[in-house]
Amino acid sequence: MDHTASAARPQRLRPEMPGIGSDPASVRQRVEMLERVLERSFTIPGIRRDVGLDAIAGLVPVLGDVLTAAMGAYIVWEARNLGVPKWKLWRMGANVAFDTAIGAVPLVGDAFDLFFRSNSRNLRILRKHLDKHHPEARVIEG
């Protein structure tokens, strides 16, 4: 058996899961990905409105709202770990609580989820904090 043939084979690339660490850049990557999944996964044809898991899971009574509230709370938890001030954490928590409370109302809450994006609001708060206190975590598109 010729060992040089197996050595010449290209190695299969193993994609690394982005943002597994606890550093600000990894947290930012994770939170941005989660926000995209919750708020902007795909576009509704015709009205060209971005929707995500938050609006879709809200169609499943109770379970969907609990699931998306937990995912929204995770973003607040990550913000807490990064040292976001308490008043901003309260604001982020209020965004999640308001979205969950109104989203739990049948029909009205489902429509509300299309327009009130608590996770996008919370991502904006977190980005401002990261840009100010952890500028090395900024993502430079190239």
N, C-alpha and C positions, 0 to 999 in steps of 0.2 A: 504494500500500500504506500502510495506516494504522500508524504506529509506536507510537501510544499504546496500541493493543490488545496489542502484544507486551510493552510496558513494564508493563502492568497485570497480566500473568500472574504467579501466585505462583511464586516461585523454589523449585526442588526442594531440599529439605534434604539435605545430605550428612552422614550420620552419621559422627562422628569415632570412630576406633578408640580405645577407652579404654586409658589407661595406656601410652602409647608412650615417654614420657620416662624419665629415669633418677632422677627425684626420688622420695623415699620413698612418696609417695601413689600414684604411677604403678606403682611396683614392687609395692606392696601390692595394688593392683587386679589386676595381672597374676597374681600368685601366688594370690590368692583365686579368680580365674577358673580357673586351671590346677588347683587343688585340687578345685574343684567338678567339673570335667571328669573328673579322675582318680578321684575317690572318690564323688561324689554326683550323677551325671548323670541317673539315673532310678531309680524304685522298682520292686522286684520285686513283682508283684501276689500277694496271698495272705499273704506273710510280711512285707510292708511294710518291706522292707530296702532302703536306698539303696545303689546300686552305680554304678560308673563304669568308665572305660576301663581302669583298673588290673586290675580283676577280669575284664573281658571279654577284654582283650588277652592276659591270662595264659593263656587257653585255647589260644592259638596258640603252640606250643612254640618256645622260644628267641627268636624274633623279637619276640613280644609282651612277654616279660620284659625284653629289651634295650631296647625302645622305652620302656616305662614306667619303667625304671631311669634312662634318659637324661632323661626328663621330671622325675623326682624329683630328679635331680642338678642340674637347672636351678634348682630352688627353692633348693637349698643354695648354688649359685653366686650367685644374686641376694642371698641373705642375706649372703654374704661381701662382696659389693659394698657392702652397707649398713653394714658394720663390725660385724657380729655377732661376739662373742668366739669365739676358736678352740675353746674347750671346747664351746660350743653348736654350732658347725659340725661338730665331731667327733660329737656326739650326733645331729645331723640326718643326717650321712653314715651313721652306724651304723643309723639307722632305715631308710634307703633300702637299704643293703646287706643287712640282715636280711630285709626284705620281698622283695628280689630273690632271695636265697638260698633261702628257704623257698618262695617263689612258683614257683621253678623245678622243684620236686618235682611230678611229675604227680599229679593228683587232689587230693592233700593240700594242695599249694600253691594250687590253685584255691579250695578251701574256705577256706584261711587268708587269702587276699586279701579275702574278704568281711568278715573281722573285724579284721585288723590293718591299720590305715590310716596308713601311714608319712607320707603327704603331709599328712594332717590333723594328725598330731602335729607335723610340721615347721612347718606354718602356725601352730599354737598358739605354738611357740617364737618364730617370727618376729614374730607379733603382739605378744607381750609385749615384745620388744626395741623394736619400732616405737612402741608406746604409751609406753614409758619414755623413749626417746631421740629420737623424732620425733613428738611429740604432734600436730603439725599434719597428720600423715598419717592420723589417725583418720577413719573414715567415720561421719558422723552420719546415721542413717536419719531420714527425715522424712515 
